[in-house]
């Protein structure tokens, strides 16, 4: 019978963008990421599934994990892969100022931030660049200020429970007055509308936890106060 014959035929899986066929960024084989990890003998990756591949990638990975008592369990974790990024604090020691930005961040807005207008240090994804090249590009795009010599501060995993991103932290001097407080920057074709903020360093520190609630910015400000360019003045 035709119906019975159809029922016995194997289903053909629809090709999945990012796995079998290119996604909107031309990528395939995204389900192979992580399968060959062997640096930790207590972790054995069993399977990787791509859930979404629109611009960034969400995966579910199944792995066996050996606990401290020697027992093994099978675990499943979902990861969000947006690539690595970089951020920078621009500062003027003599004027005791820092150059920050303010822009709308919808994820914060939807999670109870009053208006979504976030004060933060310039930052962006590496894309295909090395961290130093990327942060020079992002700093100029977001503040309008070309960056000279930069200091690498540290690298941090910002949300290791679910996000793969590693953020590279930098700092660099600028000269107060070269960029006007309240000027606009950002790439219009990427929907960016960024306000440049020139704040006194002490004012920026005082705002932590009030209207500066961005983790990377707080970390850079605290580094600057404890070990960075403003540490000597506080000793």
Secondary structure, DSSP 8 states (H G I E B T S, - for coil): -HHHHHHHS-------BTTTB--TTS---GGGTTTT--S-TTEEEEEEEEEEESSSEEEEEEEEEE-TTS-EEEEEEEEEE---EEEEEEEETTTTEEEEEEEE-HHHHTTT-SS-EEEE-EEEE-TTS-HHHHHHHHHHHHHS----S-EEEEEEES-TTTB--EEEEEEEE--TTSS-TT-EES-GGGT--EEEEEEEHHHHHHHBTTTB--HHHHHHHHHHHHTSTTHHHH-
